[in-house]
């Protein structure tokens, strides 16, 4: 896994296959992707799979599929990988040996309990450097520790500026476990060096590890990469998003009817504002605009609120703007296989602007596919809506008149259906909204739904009249 230093920048995204794909990880991946493409660089996918107790192989494909859904595709020439950290274990150990040879690392035989006991006795926190000058060799149960130098470490960060760390607050950290297995910090740095990673763009929660990693880069004889730590995502209580508490899986939002383009656009506005968005009054921008304009220097330092309501608003706008043919195909895919696609196609254009999620489609148009004909079951009315629609004393006579004019219509189209009710409403001296309330509940079972007259047209004359007459009989009883 050795790579020649590139002429173009190399960004990496290094998830662990430990579960569903987190929205925070997706945002970080997109930031790396946008920069790699614009700068004609490379986006490297590295699967950090050395934690055997937590990693599951099936999650690897899940990561690849989730990345593809948000537009980070293996077939793109800017994409490289996936590489697996576990395949580079020999290089991790070899690097550790070099650090021992140069005096940058040493072996320690204290157990974890002994470290705690010494810290308590000395009134300190953590490891006190007990084995620094004992000259121990490798042996069973002995860990390898990095010898943290005196002084300070300055991390030059494109988002946060220069971050100053006092090395005196950093204990000699472990590089190899007592069984000889490399720790994450060492493996991470060695992989980045061997893969010639030029930029490390990740969430700010990794910032405390950065001075340690920068020390390792220096000790191994390499200049550190460009660092950039972007703000974490928080929920409405301003607590960091947690998979135990919050809905964070990209796969969940995909399955719930969020469009990939809407998710990508929204994620990229978390901590960054597209140029011109404030003047335009909208953060809805294309990926090509994002790719052209995104800059780490413009990322906000504050934690970013992952607002599901705002994501939903983005999604509604994206559904509204979909190409009609693309929309019809995507919406039809949400329907049960037995539903008549032709009937749905008649109503589909009239609900496009109303949908917040594609998964709303079945519940919005289900009344069109209820059992029909003389032997059909009675409609399951929403009782609150029924009570409100039938409350006026004129509701029964108005419904009777609607049935009569509809029964006599020569043309069953939404214009004629609307005009007929408008004639009825004039006689009863009520507005259209009130005049159509009971017919809507009679036919659809509820007070809200798609445009009413287009719904009657799609349902057809016979079934619409059957339901209206059934409602009139119920009203009479």
N, C-alpha and C positions, 0 to 999 in steps of 0.2 A: 504494500500500500504506500509506495513512495511516488511522489509526483514532482515533476519539474516546476520550478518557480515560474508562474505565469507572467505574461506582460499585462494582462487584464486583471482587475480586482476579482477576488474570490470570496464570496460570502458563504456562510454555512448555516444550516438549520439542523439542530442536533437533538431531536426528541428521544425520549425513552418509550419503548413499547409497553406501557403499563396501564393502558385504559383507552377510553374514548378520546378523541382529538379536541383539546381544550380551545375555546375561542381566543384565549390569550395567546396560545401557541400559533393559532392561525394568523392572528394579526402580525406577530413577529415574523412568521414565514413570508407573509405578503410584503412587509417592509423590505426584507432581504431580496425578495423576488423583483420588486419594482426597481431597486437599485442595481441589481445584477443585470437586468435587461437594459436599463437606460445607459449604463456605463459599459455595455458590451462585455460584461464579465461573466462569472459562473456562479450558479446557485448549487451548492453542494448539500445533498441530503445525507446525513450520517446518523445511523440508528445507534444510540448509545445503549447497548444491550448487555452490559457486563453485570448488571444486578440480576442474577439468575433467579433470586427468590421472588422478584416482583415482575419480571418481564414475561410476556406471553407471545409466542411467535405469531399467533393470529392477529395481534394488534399491529404488526408491521404492515400487512396489507391494508388494514384500516387506515393507517397514517397515509399511505400512498393514495388510497381512494379519496380520502378527505382532501388531500392536497390537490388532486386532480379536479375535484368538485369546485374548488375556489380558483381554478385556473392555473395551478402550478403543475404542469404536465411533464411526465417523463420524456415525451417525444420532442419537447422543445430543445433546441440546440444549446440553450443556456443552462439546462438542467444536467446535473451529474449525480450519479448514485442509483440506488442507495448503497452506501458503504456501511459496514458493521464494525463497531468498535471492538467487539470480541475477536475479530480476525487480526487485530494488531497487538495482541497481548505480548508477544515476544519483544516488540519494539518498546512497549511500556517498561518492561523489566530491564531491557538493555539501557534505556535512558536512566533508570534508577541506579544501575551500576556505575554509569558515568558520573552521576552526582556524588556517589560514595567516593569514587577515585579522586574527584576534584576537591573533596572535603565539604561539599555543599550539603551532604546528607550523612546521617550516622544511625547506627542501630541502637535500639533501646529495649531492655528486657522487662520494664515495668508493666504490670497488668493494668487494666483500666481501673480496678479497685485500688491498686497501689497509687496510681496517679491521683485519684480522689482523696485518698488518705493523706498524701503529702500536701496536697493543696489545702486541705482543712487544717493540717498542722501548721503550715506556713502562713495561713490567713490570706491565701490568694485564690484566684479562679483559674482552673485549667492546669496544664503541664508546666513545670518550672525549669525544664532544660537539664534535668538530673543526669542524663547519660551523655551530654554533649562531649565531654572530655574523657570518657571512660574507655574509649578505643575498642568497643565491642565489635565482634565479627557477626556475620549473619548466623542465625541459629533458630531452632524450633521456637515458635512463639514470640520471636523478637520482631518488632515493627521497625520500619525504616522511617526516620523523621527528617524533615528538611530543616536545615540550620538557618533560621530567619536572621538576616543581617541587621545590624544596628542602623539607626537613622529613620528615614521616612520614605514612603513610596508615593509618588505622584502618578495618578491615573489620568491621562488626558482623554476626556470623554467628549464626543461630538455633541451629545445631548446635554450633559450636566456640567461641562467645563472641566477644569482641573479639580480633581478630588484628592485631598491630602490625607494619607493614612500614616499614623505613628506605628512604626514597626514594633515598638515596645508593647503594643496591645495585641500583637499577633503571636500566638504560641507556636513552637516548632511543630508543624502539622505533619500528619502521617502520610507517607507516600506509598508504602507497601504494608499490607496487613501482616499479622503474625504468621499466616499461612503462605505468604509470598504474593498474594493477589494484589494488583495495583488498585489504588484508590482513584476515585473519580477525577480529582484535580489533576493528578499526574497524567492519567489516560487522556483527558480532555486536551491538555496542553501538547502532549506528544502528537496526538492526532492532528491538531491544528497546525503544528510545525510541519509534519510530514505531508499534509495536504496543501501546504502553502496558503493557508487562509490569511487573507489580508485584512478582513473586517469581521469583527464579532459584534453583531447587533442582537441584543437579547433584552429580557425584562430586567427592571432595576433590582429585583429580588436577588439577582446574581452578583450585584455590585460588591457585597462584602467579600466574595471569593476572588475578586479581580486582582487585588494587590498580591495575593498568594500566587495566582497564575502568572502575573507579570514577573514576579521573582523567579518563577520556574523558567519562563522564557529567557530571562537574562542569564540564569545559571546554566542553561543548555546552549548558550551562545547565540541566541537569536533575538532580533528586535521584536518587541511585542506588536500585535496587530492594532488596527484602529478600533478603539472601544466605543460602543454606543449603547447606553442602557435606557430603554424607553419605559415610560410609567406603567405601573401595573393597572389591571382592570379591577374596578370595585363595583359592589352592588349598591342598591339605593340607600342602604345604611352606611355606605362608604367603607364597607369591609371588603377585604380582598376576596375576589370570586373564589368560591370553594366548591369542588364537585360534590362534597358531602351536603352542602347547603343550597347551592344555586344550580340553575340550569346552565351548564357550561359546555356541553358537548356539541360540536359542529353537526354531528350526525343527527342529533335530536332536532335541531332547527331545520335541517334539510328535510327530514321526514315529516316535520310539521308544516311544510308548505312554504318555507322561506326560499326565495330564489337565490341562486349562487351570486349573481351580479349585485343583488341588494345587500347580501351579507358582506361581500368584498368591499363595496362602497362604504357601508356603515363602519366596518372594522377599521378602515383606513382613516376615518374621521375621529377616531378615539385617540386624542392626544395630538392631532394634527388637523389643521383647517386648510382645505384646498384654496389656493389663491383665487380671489374674486368671489368666494362663496358668500361673504358678508354682503357685498354689494348686490349680488344676484338674489340674495334672500333664500338660497338653497345650497345644500351640500351635496346634492345629487350630481355626480360627475362621472364621466366614463373612465374606464381603466386606462385608456390611452392618455387622458389628462392626468390621472394620478401618476402614471409612470413618468410622464414628462416633468411633473412639478414637485414630486415628493422629495424632501430634503431632511436629513436627520437634524440639521441645525435649527429647523423650524418646529421640531417636536416640543410640545409643552412638557414642563417638569411635573405638573400635578397629576395625581392618579386620575384615570379616566373612568367615568361612570358608564357602565354597560347597561344602557336603558332599553329594555325589551320593547317598550311602547314606541320609542323612536325607531328602533329596528323595524317594527311592524309598519310604521308610517313610511319608511323607506321602501319596504316591500310592496305596500299598496301602490306607491307611485311607479315602481318598476313593473308591476302587473298591468297597471293602466297604460304604460308606454310600450307594452309588448307588441310585436308584429302580430296581426290578427291570426295568421295561420299558425304561428308558433304558440300563441296563446291557446288557440282551440285545441291543439295537440296536447299541450301541457295540462289544460283543464280536463280534457276528456280522459286523460290517463288516471285521474282521481276517481272516476266513476266505477261502480260495480260492473262487471262484464255483461250482466244481463240488461242493463239500461240501454235504451234506444239512443244511439249516437246522433241520429238525424234529428230527433226531437230536441236533444240537448243543443245541437248546433243552432237551432232556431232561437233559443233563448240566450245562448252563450255571450253574444256581443253586448247584450243588455245588462249583464252582471259584471262585465270586466272592470268597470270603474268602481264597483262597490266592494270588490274582494280585497281583503287584507292578506290572506294566505290562500294558496292553491287548495289547501285541505278544507277550506270553507265551501268549496264547490258542491259536494254532495248534499250538505245540509241546507244549502241555499235553493236547490232545485229539486229536492226529493219529492215534493208534491206532484211533480209532473209524472212520476213513475209509480205512484201508489196504484194498487189494484183498481181496475176500472170496469165499467159495465154494470148491468143490473144486479149481478151477484157480488159486487164489490162490497167490502166491509165499510161501515160508516166511518167518516173522517174522525180522527182523534183531535178534536178541537182543543186549542189552548183556551182553557175555561176563562181566564182573566180577559183575554182578548175577545172571546165570545160575549161575555157579560157587558163589556164596554161598548161593543159594536151594536148590541141589541137593546141597549138601554133606552135610546130615544123612542118615543111612542110611534113615530112614523117609520121605524126601521122595517117592520113587517110589510106594510103597504109599499114602501120603496123597493124592497126586495122582490115583491110580486110584480111590480111594474118592470123592473130590470129583466126578470125572467121573460115577461111578455115581449119586450122590445128585442131582446136577444133571440128569442124563438122566431121572430119575424124578420130578422136581418137577412138581406140578400147576400151580403159579402161578409165573411168571417175573417176580418183583418183588424189589427189593433187600432187603426184610425176610425173605422166604423164602430168598433166596440166602445171606444172612448166617446165618440159623438153621441151614441145612444144613451149612455149614462148621463152625459151633459144635458140632454133633453129631459131626462127624468129629474135631475137635480133642480132644474129650473122650476118644475111643477111643485116640488117640495120645498123650494126656497132654501136650499142648503148648498154649501160649497162642495166642490168636487172631492176634497179630502174626506169629508164626512159621508158623502154619497157612496164612495167606493169602499168604505171601511167594512161593512157587513159582507158585500160580495167577495172581498179579499179573504176574510176569515172563512167564509163559506167554502171557498175553493181551495185555499192553501192551508187552512187550519190555524193560521196565526196572523198577527196584525202587521208584520213587516215582511218584506221579501223583494223579489225582482219587480221591475215595472209591471203593473197589474195587467194592462191590456195586451202587452206582448206575451204575458204568461197565459192569458186566456186563448190567444191565437195559437200558441204552441201546444196547449193542451187539447184544443179542438172543440168544436161546437157540442157534440154529443156529451162528452164527459164534463165539460163546463156546466152545461144545463143540468145534467144529472146531479151534480154537487150543489148547485144553487137550489134545486127543488128539494133535495134532501135537507138542506139547511132551513128552508121555509117550513117543511113539515116539522122539524125539530122546534122551530120557533113557535109554531102553532100549538104544539103539545105542552 
